[in-house]
Amino acid sequence: MNLSGPPDRLQELMDRFQAEGIDASPTTGNYPDDPAENALAWVHVDARSDSFPPSPQFQSKALHRVSDIAAEFNFSMRSHGIALDIQQSSYLNNRICRPLVSAQATLVLESANADLLWDQLRRVAYVPGCSKRLSNVTWPNPQAVSDEFSAFISQAEVYYRAGEETTGPSAALQYYYALLNLAKAELLLWRPDAIINQKLTHGISASHATGQFEDWRVKPQKAGVFPLLYEKRMGMPASRLPAEINPDQLFSRCLESGMEYIQVRGKALQAVPLYQTMVTDGVYSWSHLLVEGYGVIQQNQPSWDLIQGTFEELPPQHHNNPWQIFALSSRISLDSFALLVPRNGKYVRAGDGVHIGDLRLPEWEDELSATLRPLLGHPHGYFDGTLSISLSDSELVGLTSDLARYLSVYLVSSLIRYRPSALDLRLNPDQAWYLTAFIRQAALPALQAAANEILDNEFVFLDKARN
């Protein structure tokens, strides 16, 4: 945590920290755009816990201890979007609550629905000039690109609508082929040479020697649609993935059916939701992330290391009213939440002292999306995004919730074709019940994630406008 204050009190503060056994060191503001800020003395305090992971109680105690001492010497905490000497009311007037998506995203104040998404997909497929991404594809025969693209969209909708009319887990077969065609449309906009006139395989296979959950495996292949999709979305080759992925590593990342997964499997989820808000102290802006179930991240070392490289972890009560800051219902318990705050802010004060209107939101979202790319899934429902832990406990191997959902739908479609007894309510009631619930709930967020990768405008639905 960073503190700023009068230079003539710096030595007194450092002596006090030393006497208290607090690890602190002078630093510099280095803000030439603001002479007043640059003239302040700056101190960085490093609070470390002997326990792994550090408890919220430790974090809260350390924060208040440092804050109380700093206040005695007229130093303020300035690195987290709120200075100790700024009133909460003025701080609240300068915040932006927004999903962690690109600045081009469109927020839709209604429940997510397939009809709107298909309307948008059909428009870019059939109305000439409506898709900048399609128009910018470089290929000797532009008409061939347009024809292939519209065919993929058309076939995808046919399969998706058939899935809507199919009851039970059998709908997975139709939904998977819808996602496969959408994936090809997405890849066509990225690498037409890999799609046009190519006989692409699925790029994944499944094994299920028995009808039992523990026996199933999904196997990424070296070539085909899925390896290309993984590389396009993750920015790294699919060869990083393990040779086999077990179903718990897939279904536990699909939060839409998380309750049912826990009921049937009795295991922890491997993905957690997050909420974002942009805040300012009048000089700098910060993107604050409120992450639910943060212990899941802390218990996976590669994922935790990635986050610690950019963020400081604080208890939600760092804010006087975190529910208000993040526009959440006060009915939500924050016991399992952690507040993630970037260590460095962005200068936003103009020469006349007026805050920049967007708090440099596009820059924040681009930077954080790039930093969290191995873990970050699309927002859906009430959440501003999801974080999925690394597949490995020793190295960072990303598999986001969106890609895990794609593989999960494929796995269920394979069971439908080759081992339907695994989905029979009479023979395997518990897992058949779960997979029925999963397919019913996964179809829409899977469509939404695919559409957001294809459309020029990402469409983020807010099921219910937050406070």
N, C-alpha and C positions, 0 to 999 in steps of 0.2 A: 504494500500500500504506500502511496506517495503523499507527502505533506508539504505544504508551502506556508511561509510566514516571514516575519521581519528578519533581515540578516543579522541585526545586532542581538537577537535572542538565540541564534543558531547554536552557539557553543554551549549555552545553558541547557538547551534541549538535548544536545548530544551527551552532555555530562549526566543528565537525568536518566536518559535511556541506558547508558552504560551502568549506572548504579542499579537500575532495575533489571539488568541482564537481558535487555531487548536488543536484538541484532538490527542496527540502523547505520546508515551511511549517507553522507551528504551527496547530492547529485546536482543536476542543473536543469533549469526549466527549458533553456534553449529555444525560446519562442520569440524570435526577432520581430514577428508581426505585431507583438503586443509588448511595448517597453515596460508597462506596469507589471505584467506577469513575469517578464524576463528578469526584472530587478529583484524578485523575491528569492529568498533562500529556499532550497528544496531538499527534502530528506526522504530516502526510501527505507521502509521498514519491512523486514522479512520475518514473518511469523511462521514457524515450523512446528509441526506436531510429531511426537514420537509414535503415535498410533497410525495405523493404516487401515482404512482411510481416515483422515481427520474428521472428527465429529462436528456437527453443526454447533454443539455447545462450546467446543474449543474455539471455533472460528468466531462465534459471537463474543466470547469472553476476551479473546485477543483484540478484536476490533474495538470494543469499548474501552479496554485498558489503554491502548495506544491513543485513542481519541481523547480520553480524559486527560492524559499527560500532555498531549499536544495543545489542548485548549488552554492550559495553564500558561503557556508561553506564546499565546496568540497565533499558533499554527493551526491550519485547517487541512482536512483531508480533501484533496482536490483531484484524485485520479479516478473517482467512481461516479462522476456525474452529479455529485451533490456536495457542496462545501458546508462545513459545519455552521458557518455564519450566514447561510442563505436560507430564507424561509421556505418551507415545503410548498406553500401556495404558489409562489412565483416559479418554483421548479416544475410544478404540475402543469402550468400553462405552456410549457415547452417540452412536449413529449409527442411521439408518434408511435402508435401501436400498429404493427404491420407484420404479416407473415414474412419469413426469411426467403424471399424470392427476388427475381430481378426487378429492376425499376419499371420494366415494361408490363408487369403483371397487372391484370384487371381484377379488382375485388368485386365480387358479385354478392349483393346482400340478399341471398336466398339460399335455400338448401341445395346442395349438389344434386344435379339431375342429368341423366344421360341425354335427354332430348336436346338440351341447350348445347352440350358438348358435340353431339352429332350435327346439329345445325351449323356450328362453327367449322367442324371438319369438312362437311359437304361444301361449304362456301369456298374454302381455300382449294378444294379439289376441283370444283366445277366452274367457278366464276373466274374468268381470265384476269390475271393481274392482281388478285386479292392476296396472294401470298408472296411476300418479299423473299422468304427463304426459298420457295420454289423457283421464283424468277432468277435468283442468284446462283442456281446450280449450273455449273459449267459442264457442258456435254455437247458433243458434235451435233446431236439431233435433239434440240429442246423439246420437240413435240413428243418424242419417245419418253422423255422424263415425265412430262405432264400426263401422258397416257398411263404409264406405269403407276404413277402416284394416285391418280383418281381410281384406278382399278383396285389398288390396295385398300383405299378408304372404303370403296363400295363393298368389297368382300368382307372387310372387317365389320361393317355395320350389319350385313346380312347374318353373319355368325353371332354377333352380339345380340341382335333381336331374337335369334333362335334360342340363345341361352336364356333370355328373359322368359321365354315361353316354356322352358324345360324345368321340371321340378326336381329337387334333390341334387345330389352331387353329380349326376349325369350332365348337368349344365356346364361342368368344367370343360368338357370336350369342345363345346361351341365357344365358350369364352376364351379358351386357349388359342383357338384358331383366329379369333378376333384380335387378340393381343399379338399373335405372330404377324398378321398382316399389318397392324399398326406399327410394329417394330420395323418391318421392311420399309414402310412409308417414311419413318423417322430416319432410317439408315440411308435411304435414297437421297434425302436432303443433305446428308453428310458426306457419303462416299458413293456416288452413283455407279462407279466402276465395279463396286463389290456387289451390286444388286442387278443392274440391267444385263440381261442375257446370261445370268448366272443361275446355276441349279444349286440353290442353297439348301443345306440340311438344317434341321432344328438347332444343331450346335449343342444339344444336351441329350442325355439318355437317362433312363431310370431303371433301377433294379428293385425287385420286390419278390424275393423267393418265397415268402409267406405272406399271409394277410395281416401280419402284425406290424404296428407302427415302427417299432424299434428296428425292424429288418429292412426298411426302405432306404434307398439312397438316390440322390440325384448326382449325375456325373457330367460336369462341363466338358465339352469336346474342344479340340484344337481349332476347328473351323466350323463355320455355319453362322446362323443368325445370332445366337446368344453371345458367343465370344465377341462379335462385332458390337452388339448392343452394350455389353459390359465395358468395352474399351471406349466407346463413344461417351457413355455417361460418367464413367469413373476416371477417365484419363490415364488408364494403365491397362496393360494386357491381361486377358483372362487367365493366362498361364500362372498368375499369382494365386489363383484359387486352388484349394485342395482338390485332389483327384475325385474325392467323394464328399458330398455334403449330406449330413443326416437331416431328417425332417424337422427335428426340434430346432435346428439352426435356421430353418426357413420360417415355419409357422410362428415361432416366438417373436418374429420381427413384424408381424402383421397386426397392428394395434386394433384394427377395426373388430377383430374377433379375439382380442386378448383375454377378455373375461372367460369365454368358452374354452380357450386354450388352457388357462390355469385350472379351470374346473376339471378338465379331462386329464391333462398331463401332470398337473401338480408341480410344475416347474416355473421358474422365473422367466419373465419376458426378456428378450435381448435387444429391445428397442424401447426408447422412452420419448415422450412428447416434450416439446419446448414451446415457449412463448417469447416473443421479442417485443421490446419497446425501445425507442430512441429517446434519450434524455440529454439534458444540458445543464451546466451550472452557470450559464451565461457567458462562458468563455470558450469552453470545449464541449463537444458532444461525444456520447458513448452509445454503443448498442448493448443493451442489457439483455441477457438470455436467462429465462427462468426455466429450469429443467426439472421435470418431475421424475421421481425414482432415480435420483442421481447416483445412488450407491451402485447401480448396475454398471455405470461408466467407471467409477473408481475401482471396481473389482476386476476390470480388464486393463492390464497395464499399458498395452499399446494405445488404446483409445484414450486413456487418462493422460498419457504422455503428450498426445497430440493436442489435447485441450489445454493442458498446463503450459504449452509453449506460447499460447496467446492470451489466456484468460487467468484472472485471479478468481478463486472460489470464495464466495461469501454466503452467509445465511440470508434467506429472503428478508429477515427482519432488519437488514441493513437499511431498508426503506421503512419509514414510519408506517406506511400503509401499502404493502406490496400488492394487495388486491386492486387498489385504486391505480397504482402505477401501471400494472399490466392489464387493466380493464377486465378483471376476473370477478366472478361471483364470490362473495364473502363466505359462501357455503363450502368452498373448496379448502380443504386442509393443506397447509404447506409443510407438514412435518417431514415429508420425504423429498422436498425440493431443495435445489441449490441455485444460487444466483451467480452467473458467470459474467465477469466484467473485463473487457480488454484492458490491458495494462496502460495503453496510451490512448489519449483522446485525440479528436480532430478539432483544430481551431475553427470556430464559427463566428466569432464576434467581428462585426463590420466596424469601419472607422467611427461611425456615429453611435456605437454601442448597441445596435439592434441585432438580434439574432438572425442568422440566415434561416430562411423559412423551412428548408428541408433538412436541416441539421446534417447535411452531407450524407443523407440516407443512401443514395445510389452507390457511393464509394464504400460505405460500411457493408452494404449487402453484397457487393462484388467481392470484397476482401474476405468476409466471413464465409460466403459460399465456397470460395476457393480453398480456404483453410480447412473447412469442415467437410469438404467434398467426399472423402472416403466414408463418412458416417451419415451424411445429411440426406434425408428423404423429403419428398414433396409435402407441403402442408395439405391437410384435408380435415374436414369437420371443424372441430373447435380449436385444433392445434395449429400453430404457426410453422411447424416443421417437426421432424423426428430425427433422433440420433440412434443409430444401430451400432453395436459394439463390433470390434474386429472379430473375424472368424477364428483367429489364432490368439493364444494368450502370450505369445512371445514376439510376434511381429505384426505389423499393421496390414491386415488383409480385409479390405472393405467389402461389405455386401449390404447395400442400403435396403430399407424396407420395400422400396418400389421394385427393385430387382429380385428380392426374396419373394415377393408376392407373385411375380411373373413365374419364377421357378416352382412355387407352390401350386399354382394353377396347372402348370404342366404336369407335375407329379400326380395330382388327382386325375387329370385327363388320361394319364397312362394307366392308372389303376382301373379306370372305367373301361378301358379297352382290353386290358390283359388280366386283371384280377378283380372283377366286380364283387366277388364275395367279401373283399375287405371293406366294402361300402354297403353291405347288406345289414339293415337294422336288426334282423333276427340273429345273424351270426356274430356280428361285431357291433353291438348297439352303441357303445360309448364313442368309439372313433367314427362310426358312420354318422352319428348325431353331430359330432363336432365338425366333420368335413362338410356336411350339408350346411351348417351355419356359416362356415368359413366361405364357401363358394358364394352363398347368397350375399354376404357382406363385402367380399373382396372385389366383386365385379366392378362396382362404381369407382372406388379409389384407383383400381388398376387402369380403367379407362381414363380417368382424370389425369393420372401421371403420364400416360402415353400421349394424350392430347396436348398437355402442357409442353411436351418436348417437340411437338409438331407445329403447333400454332405460333404465329408471330406474336400474339398476345397470350401469356399464360392466364388462365382463368382460375382464380382462387375463390371458392365459395365459403361464405361465412354462414354456417347453419343458423346462427343467432348472433346478431350484432352484440358485441361485448360492450361493457359500460363505457 
